[in-house]
Amino acid sequence: MVVFRVDASVLTGSGHVMRCLTLAEGLRNAGAAVVFMTRPHKGNLNALIQNKGFELYELSQVSQDYAENATRDEYAAWLGATQEADASETIDILKDKQPDWLIVDHYAVDECWEKLVRPYAKKIMVIDDLADRKHDCDVLLDQNYVSGYQRRYIGLVPPSCTTLLGPDYALLRKEFAEARKSLKPRDGSVKRIFVFFGGVDHGNMTGNAIEALSAPEFSHIYADVVIGAANPHRDTIATAIEQCPLATLHVQVENIAELMSMADLALCAGGSATWERLCLGLPSLVVTVADNQVQFTHDLHEKRLIRWIGRAESGVIGEGFRSVLKDAMIQVERNKQESEQGRILVDGHGCERVAGFLLRGPDSESLKVRKSDESDCELFWYWANDPEVRKSAFNTEPISWEHHQYWFRGKLADADSRLYVIDSDMGPVGQVRFERENESYLISYSIGRQYRGLSLGYKVLDIAIRELKYSNKMSLVAEVKKENTASCRIFEKLGFAEYPGLRSGAKCYRLLLNG
């Protein structure tokens, strides 16, 4: 089971819920059960979530007193409660479900909330694009393209966290990848414009764009104007559209990929729809309507993938829109270049990649073994202190950082110890340790939390054993708690034979190696 904790509202916008719905549909299509948890903020999309066939739990009504007096940061009011209160309500629902994955997409949530709910979900994934606070999660997804994006979350997530960064993981619905297949190359000319400033568009940039398009110089241009059902200016926009004979209004559409494919140019906001437009090679004139859109919009502009007009609050209206539209209509080569480069950057298969990783993990054939080094010290410490690892260990007490550093450096220097990291194309998967005692190696291992339950244990141990350098006849020895049936099965599958041990409550296994 996968549980999403996400909100939509007049303040938050609709983008968080829409990208979560995209991933939810991908997960459901792959066989997962999916549940949503939301608050009934003004401008919520709860009805849409339910209409998509997903089970929905509504948290309590928003506390207006808290929203008005929030001081934690500019996003605190978006939650409608303190993190502690929100976590408490979330836990009340989670404790009877114990989902395989809890996915949270909320700017008001950080490691404080995540630490509270962690015992009630097997794994936690965070969807973020701010990179401005710490998270306690197993996977972090940030689909945005910004300068240096590969290093944005260093120090903000645990070293054991898998980071899915960049447009390769853009959460686009499958119709965008399908639309690409039949999309003809754009020649750069402009005959049809696509207008979309987000599902809510609180500042009514849509109305400003329609006003610009009503100018005589654009009387020959067709326009498809898209708004969300929660747009507070819906009636005003509908009235304005009537004054534009070649413009059509679309409300909460399901065929947005089709509309983008038909267009030659977009006039739009810098939200998550950016990746949809790039996927379909639609040149874009972009207004940023929220602070979190500025950095990646600026960087895409610098790479000549879009054209950033400016911030909404800077007054990009009326004559400003008309000027950039007239300029774009004559920049045929620039339009063509943006179209070609956008399609290269975003291929439309990001949702498929993310859903596949969450449910199946990395390709087992991509697993590789390497010797650990000093840079792995903190990673091993996080793995060692994972609650499930401590539970499976014979010494269940948490390990201090000071003790771990001393132990780890000692093992690296010990000629009778072998410490290996198992890497994948998605990052480190786990560790295997061999400690020589006379003619035997004592073996121990652990798998990162996000990779458990994916049948990787056998492969991890198998490739580590093959890497072990030994001479003459040696044996591998493993001690496993009797209740750790998963590890017992893995050692038996690898050909280890059980033999009587001395430690109470343990099963002992031995495998003879021929040098």
C-alpha positions in Angstrom: 0.0 0.0 0.0 1.1 3.6 -0.8 -0.3 6.6 1.2 0.1 10.1 -0.1 0.0 13.2 2.3 -0.6 16.2 0.1 -2.8 19.3 0.0 -4.2 21.7 -2.6 -5.6 25.1 -1.8 -5.8 28.7 -3.0 -2.5 29.4 -1.4 -0.7 26.1 -2.2 -2.1 25.8 -5.7 -2.9 22.5 -7.4 0.5 21.4 -8.6 1.4 19.2 -5.6 -1.8 17.2 -5.8 -1.7 16.9 -9.6 1.8 15.5 -9.7 0.9 13.1 -6.8 -2.1 12.0 -8.8 0.1 11.3 -11.7 2.4 9.1 -9.6 -0.6 7.5 -7.9 -2.0 6.4 -11.2 1.3 5.0 -12.3 1.6 3.0 -9.0 -2.0 1.8 -9.3 -1.4 0.7 -12.8 1.5 -1.3 -11.6 -0.7 -3.1 -9.0 -0.3 -1.0 -5.8 -3.2 0.1 -3.6 -3.1 3.9 -3.1 -4.7 6.1 -0.4 -4.7 9.9 -0.1 -4.7 12.0 3.0 -5.6 15.8 2.7 -7.0 18.7 4.5 -10.2 20.4 3.2 -8.5 23.8 2.5 -10.4 26.3 0.4 -9.5 25.4 -3.2 -8.9 21.7 -2.4 -9.0 19.0 -5.1 -10.5 16.3 -2.9 -13.4 15.7 -5.2 -11.0 15.2 -8.1 -9.0 12.7 -6.1 -12.1 10.7 -5.4 -13.4 11.0 -8.9 -10.1 9.4 -10.0 -11.1 6.4 -7.9 -8.7 6.8 -5.0 -9.6 6.3 -1.3 -9.4 9.6 0.5 -9.1 10.5 4.2 -9.8 14.1 5.1 -7.9 15.5 8.1 -9.7 18.0 10.3 -10.9 21.4 9.2 -8.2 24.1 8.9 -7.4 26.1 12.0 -7.8 29.7 10.8 -6.2 31.1 14.0 -3.1 29.1 13.4 -2.9 29.9 9.7 -3.1 33.7 10.5 -0.5 33.5 13.3 2.0 31.0 11.8 5.6 32.1 12.3 7.7 29.0 11.5 8.2 30.2 7.9 6.3 31.5 4.9 4.9 28.0 4.2 3.7 27.1 7.7 0.2 28.5 7.1 -0.3 26.2 4.2 -0.5 23.2 6.5 -3.3 24.6 8.6 -1.9 23.1 11.8 1.4 22.6 13.6 3.5 19.9 12.3 3.0 18.0 15.5 -0.8 18.2 15.2 -0.8 17.2 11.6 1.5 14.3 12.3 -0.8 13.1 15.1 -3.8 13.0 12.8 -1.7 11.3 10.1 -0.6 8.6 12.5 -4.2 7.9 13.6 -4.8 6.8 10.0 -1.4 5.2 9.3 -1.3 3.0 12.4 -4.0 0.6 11.1 -2.4 0.5 7.6 1.4 0.3 8.0 1.9 1.2 4.4 4.9 0.1 2.4 5.4 3.7 1.3 4.3 7.1 2.8 4.8 9.8 0.1 4.6 13.4 1.4 4.5 16.4 -0.9 4.2 19.6 1.2 6.4 22.7 1.7 5.3 23.0 5.3 6.7 19.6 6.3 10.3 18.7 7.3 12.2 16.2 9.4 10.2 17.1 12.5 7.0 15.7 11.0 8.8 12.8 9.3 10.5 11.6 12.4 7.1 11.5 14.2 5.4 9.4 11.5 8.3 7.2 10.6 7.4 4.3 12.9 4.1 3.9 11.2 5.3 3.5 7.6 7.9 1.1 6.3 9.5 3.7 4.0 9.1 7.4 3.4 9.5 9.3 0.2 9.5 13.1 0.0 8.7 15.2 -3.1 10.3 18.6 -2.9 11.9 21.3 -5.0 12.9 23.9 -2.4 16.0 22.3 -1.0 15.7 24.7 2.0 15.2 22.3 5.0 16.2 18.9 6.3 14.2 15.7 5.7 14.3 12.3 7.4 13.3 10.1 4.4 14.5 7.1 2.4 13.9 8.6 -1.1 13.7 12.2 -2.2 12.4 13.3 -5.5 13.0 16.7 -7.1 12.2 16.8 -10.8 13.4 20.3 -11.4 16.4 21.4 -13.4 18.5 23.9 -11.6 22.2 24.6 -11.8 24.1 22.1 -9.7 20.9 20.1 -9.0 22.9 16.8 -8.3 24.3 18.3 -5.1 21.3 20.4 -3.8 20.3 18.0 -1.0 23.8 17.2 0.4 23.4 17.7 4.1 19.6 18.0 3.9 18.9 14.2 3.7 20.5 11.3 5.4 23.5 9.8 3.5 21.5 6.6 3.1 18.7 8.4 1.2 18.2 7.8 -2.5 17.8 11.0 -4.4 15.9 11.1 -7.7 16.9 14.4 -9.1 16.3 16.2 -12.4 13.8 16.0 -15.3 14.5 12.3 -15.9 12.1 11.8 -13.0 9.5 14.5 -14.0 6.1 13.1 -13.1 4.2 13.3 -16.3 1.0 11.4 -17.2 1.4 8.7 -19.8 -0.4 10.7 -22.4 2.6 13.0 -22.8 4.9 10.2 -23.8 2.2 8.9 -26.1 1.7 12.4 -27.7 5.4 12.6 -28.4 5.2 9.6 -30.7 3.0 11.3 -33.2 4.2 14.9 -32.7 5.6 16.5 -35.9 8.7 18.7 -35.5 7.7 22.3 -35.0 8.8 24.8 -37.6 8.8 27.8 -35.2 5.9 29.7 -36.7 3.1 30.8 -34.4 -0.5 30.3 -35.3 -2.0 28.9 -32.1 -1.2 29.8 -28.5 -1.7 27.7 -25.3 -2.4 29.7 -22.1 -2.2 28.1 -18.7 -1.2 29.8 -15.4 -1.9 26.9 -13.0 -5.0 25.3 -11.6 -5.8 28.2 -9.2 -4.0 31.3 -10.7 -4.8 33.4 -7.6 -3.4 36.6 -9.3 -5.5 36.1 -12.5 -2.6 36.2 -14.9 -4.9 34.3 -17.2 -7.2 37.4 -17.4 -4.2 39.6 -18.2 -3.1 37.2 -21.0 -6.6 37.2 -22.5 -6.6 41.0 -22.5 -3.3 41.0 -24.4 -4.6 38.5 -26.9 -7.6 40.6 -27.6 -5.4 43.3 -29.2 -6.0 43.7 -33.0 -2.5 42.4 -34.0 -3.4 38.9 -32.6 -6.8 38.7 -34.2 -5.6 35.9 -36.4 -4.2 33.8 -33.6 -6.1 30.8 -32.1 -5.8 30.4 -28.4 -6.6 27.5 -26.0 -7.0 28.9 -22.5 -6.9 26.4 -19.6 -7.9 26.9 -16.0 -8.6 24.7 -13.1 -12.0 24.1 -11.5 -10.8 26.0 -8.4 -9.9 29.1 -10.3 -11.5 32.0 -8.3 -11.8 34.2 -11.5 -13.6 31.6 -13.6 -16.7 33.8 -14.4 -14.6 36.8 -15.3 -12.4 34.8 -17.5 -15.3 33.2 -19.3 -16.8 36.7 -20.0 -13.4 37.9 -21.4 -13.1 34.9 -23.6 -16.4 35.8 -25.3 -14.6 38.9 -26.7 -11.9 36.8 -28.4 -13.6 34.9 -31.3 -10.7 32.5 -31.9 -10.2 31.7 -28.2 -11.6 28.7 -26.4 -11.9 28.2 -22.6 -11.1 24.7 -21.1 -11.8 24.0 -17.5 -10.1 21.1 -15.6 -9.3 19.3 -18.8 -8.1 15.7 -19.2 -6.6 16.3 -22.7 -4.0 18.9 -21.9 -1.4 17.0 -23.8 -3.5 17.2 -26.9 -4.0 21.0 -26.5 -0.2 21.5 -26.0 0.5 19.4 -29.0 -1.8 21.6 -31.2 -0.1 24.8 -30.0 2.9 26.6 -31.4 3.7 28.7 -28.4 2.7 28.8 -24.7 2.0 31.8 -22.4 2.1 30.3 -19.0 3.3 30.1 -15.4 6.6 28.4 -14.2 5.0 25.5 -12.3 5.1 21.7 -12.8 3.5 22.1 -16.2 6.9 23.3 -17.4 8.1 19.7 -17.8 4.9 18.8 -19.8 5.6 21.7 -22.2 9.3 20.7 -22.6 8.4 17.1 -23.1 6.2 18.1 -26.1 8.6 20.7 -27.4 6.3 23.6 -26.9 8.2 26.9 -26.8 7.2 28.9 -23.7 6.9 32.5 -22.5 7.0 32.1 -18.7 5.8 34.2 -15.8 6.8 33.0 -12.4 3.9 33.3 -10.0 5.6 31.8 -6.9 9.0 32.1 -5.3 9.7 28.4 -5.7 9.4 28.7 -9.5 12.1 31.3 -9.9 15.4 29.4 -9.7 14.6 26.6 -12.1 12.8 29.0 -14.5 15.8 31.3 -14.5 18.2 28.4 -15.1 16.1 27.0 -18.0 16.0 30.5 -19.5 19.8 30.7 -19.3 20.0 27.4 -21.1 17.7 28.9 -23.8 15.0 26.2 -23.1 12.3 28.7 -22.3 11.9 32.5 -22.1 11.3 34.0 -18.7 9.3 37.2 -18.9 9.6 38.0 -15.2 7.8 37.7 -11.9 4.0 38.1 -11.7 4.4 40.8 -8.9 6.6 42.8 -11.2 3.5 43.8 -13.2 3.9 41.7 -16.4 0.4 42.6 -17.8 -1.2 44.4 -20.7 1.4 46.0 -22.9 4.1 43.7 -21.4 2.4 40.6 -22.6 1.7 42.1 -26.0 5.3 43.1 -26.4 6.8 39.7 -25.7 4.1 37.9 -27.8 4.9 40.1 -30.8 8.6 39.5 -30.3 8.1 35.7 -30.0 6.1 35.5 -33.2 9.0 36.7 -35.2 11.7 34.6 -33.4 11.0 31.6 -35.6 14.5 30.0 -35.2 14.5 30.6 -31.4 11.1 28.8 -31.2 12.4 25.9 -33.2 15.5 25.6 -31.1 13.5 25.6 -27.8 11.2 22.9 -29.2 14.1 20.6 -30.1 16.1 21.1 -26.9 13.1 20.7 -24.7 12.2 17.3 -26.1 15.8 16.2 -25.5 15.7 17.3 -21.8 12.4 15.6 -20.9 11.4 12.3 -22.4 8.1 11.8 -20.6 9.0 8.5 -18.9 9.8 9.9 -15.4 6.6 8.6 -13.7 7.3 5.2 -15.1 10.9 5.3 -13.7 9.8 6.5 -10.2 6.9 4.0 -9.9 9.1 1.2 -11.1 11.8 2.1 -8.6 9.4 2.3 -5.6 7.8 -1.1 -6.4 10.7 -3.1 -7.9 13.9 -1.2 -6.9 17.0 -0.9 -9.1 17.8 -3.4 -11.8 19.5 -6.2 -10.0 21.9 -6.6 -13.0 23.2 -3.0 -12.2 24.5 -4.1 -8.8 28.2 -3.7 -8.3 30.5 -4.3 -5.4 33.3 -2.0 -4.2 35.5 -1.7 -1.2 34.3 0.8 1.3 36.5 3.7 2.2 36.6 6.6 4.7 33.8 8.5 2.9 31.4 5.7 3.7 31.7 6.1 7.5 28.5 8.1 8.0 26.5 5.9 5.5 27.5 2.8 7.5 26.5 4.5 10.7 23.0 5.3 9.4 22.6 1.8 8.1 23.7 0.3 11.4 21.3 2.4 13.5 18.3 1.7 11.4 15.7 0.3 13.9 15.2 -2.9 11.9 18.9 -3.5 11.7 19.3 -3.0 15.5 16.3 -5.3 16.0 18.0 -8.0 14.0 21.4 -7.6 15.7 22.4 -9.5 18.8 23.4 -6.2 20.4 20.3 -4.1 19.9 21.5 -0.9 21.5 22.0 2.2 19.3 25.5 2.9 18.3 27.0 6.3 19.1 28.8 8.3 16.4 32.0 8.5 18.3 32.1 4.7 18.8 31.2 4.0 15.2 34.0 6.2 13.9 36.6 4.4 16.0 35.2 1.0 15.0 34.9 1.8 11.3 38.4 3.2 10.9 39.7 0.2 12.8 38.0 -2.2 10.4 39.3 -0.4 7.3 42.8 -0.8 8.7 42.4 -4.4 9.7 43.9 -6.9 7.2 41.4 -9.6 8.4 38.3 -7.5 7.7 36.6 -6.8 4.3 34.0 -4.1 4.1 32.1 -3.8 0.9 29.4 -1.4 -0.4 26.9 -2.7 -2.9 26.1 0.0 -5.4 23.4 0.3 -8.0 22.5 2.7 -10.8 20.3 4.4 -8.1 22.9 4.6 -5.4 24.2 2.4 -2.5 21.9 -0.5 -1.7 23.6 -2.1 1.3 26.8 -3.4 2.8 28.5 -6.8 3.4 31.3 -7.4 5.9 33.6 -10.3 6.2 35.8 -10.9 9.3 38.5 -13.6 9.2 38.8 -15.9 12.1 41.4 -18.6 11.4 40.1 -20.6 8.4 36.7 -18.9 8.3 35.1 -15.6 7.5 32.2 -14.4 9.6 29.8 -12.7 7.3 27.2 -10.0 8.1 25.2 -7.7 5.9 22.4 -5.2 5.8 20.1 -3.7 3.1 19.0 0.0 3.0 15.4 0.4 4.1 14.2 1.6 0.7 15.6 -1.6 -0.9 14.0 -4.1 1.5 11.2 -6.4 0.3 12.5 -6.3 -3.2 14.4 -9.7 -3.3 17.8 -8.0 -3.4 19.4 -9.8 -0.4 20.4 -12.9 -2.4 22.0 -10.8 -5.1 23.8 -8.5 -2.7 25.4 -11.4 -0.8 26.2 -13.4 -3.9 28.2 -10.7 -5.6 30.0 -9.8 -2.4 31.0 -13.5 -1.8 32.3 -13.6 -5.4 34.4 -10.5 -4.8 36.0 -11.9 -1.6 39.6 -12.7 -2.2 40.7 -15.9 -0.5 43.2 -18.8 -1.0 43.1 -22.5 -0.1 40.0 -23.8 1.5 38.0 -21.4 3.6 34.5 -21.3 4.9 31.9 -18.6 5.4 30.0 -18.5 8.7 26.8 -16.6 9.5 24.9 -16.2 12.7 21.2 -15.1 12.4 18.5 -14.6 14.9 15.9 -17.4 14.6 13.1 -14.9 14.1 15.0 -13.3 11.1 13.4 -15.8 8.7 14.1 -13.7 5.6 17.9 -13.8 6.2 17.7 -17.5 7.0 16.1 -18.2 3.7 18.7 -16.2 1.8 21.6 -18.1 3.3 19.9 -21.4 2.6 19.3 -20.3 -1.0 23.0 -19.5 -1.3 23.9 -23.0 -0.3 24.8 -22.4 3.4 24.2 -25.5 5.6 22.9 -25.1 9.1 25.0 -26.4 11.9 24.7 -26.3 15.7 25.7 -23.0 17.3 26.6 -21.9 20.8 24.6 -18.7 21.0 21.1 -19.1 22.3 18.3 -17.9 19.9 20.6 -18.0 16.8 20.8 -20.2 13.7 24.3 -20.8 12.4 25.2 -21.4 8.8 28.4 -22.5 7.0 29.5 -22.5 3.4 32.7 -24.1 2.2 34.7 -22.1 -0.3 37.2 -23.8 -2.6 40.3 -21.6 -3.2 
